[in-house]
Each structure stands twice: as C-alpha cells, then as structure tokens.
Amino acid sequence: MSLAELKEQAAALPPNEQAELAAYLAEQLRRDDPAYRTELARLIEDRDPNNWVRWDEVKKESRN
C-alpha cells in the first residue's frame, strides 16, 4: 500500500479512529527518544490527583 493510499484510508476513518491513529503514530515516532520516555515516566508516576487529567476531558477539549 502506498503512502497516498494510507492517507486516503486514514481520511475515511471516523474522527475517534483518526485520533487513535494519530496517537499511535506519534508514539511510534517518539518511542526511541530518551527525553520523551523520561518525561512520560515522570507523568505516569505523578501521584498528585490535582495534576491528573481525565480521558473524557481530553476528548472534549479535542472536539473544540
């Protein structure tokens, strides 16, 4: 499958699946970046609920 075909297929996906695909691709691009991995680990290990973001809030913000 060519890049043009992949783009066409991605454009045909529903918005929620496009967002999932975008997140997957971003993760693929960052997976070998040590600074990103360090920051991600720091965020995951944060135990302060005041710093947490609910997934439904993120989805709402992405629609605006």
Rosetta blueprint (number, residue, H / E / L):
1 M L
2 S L
3 L H
4 A H
5 E H
6 L H
7 K H
8 E H
9 Q H
10 A H
11 A H
12 A H
13 L L
14 P L
15 P H
16 N H
17 E H
18 Q H
19 A H
20 E H
21 L H
22 A H
23 A H
24 Y H
25 L H
26 A H
27 E H
28 Q H
29 L H
30 R H
31 R L
32 D L
33 D L
34 P H
35 A H
36 Y H
37 R H
38 T H
39 E H
40 L H
41 A H
42 R H
43 L H
44 I H
45 E H
46 D L
47 R L
48 D L
49 P H
50 N H
51 N H
52 W L
53 V L
54 R L
55 W H
56 D H
57 E H
58 V H
59 K H
60 K H
61 E H
62 S H
63 R H
64 N L
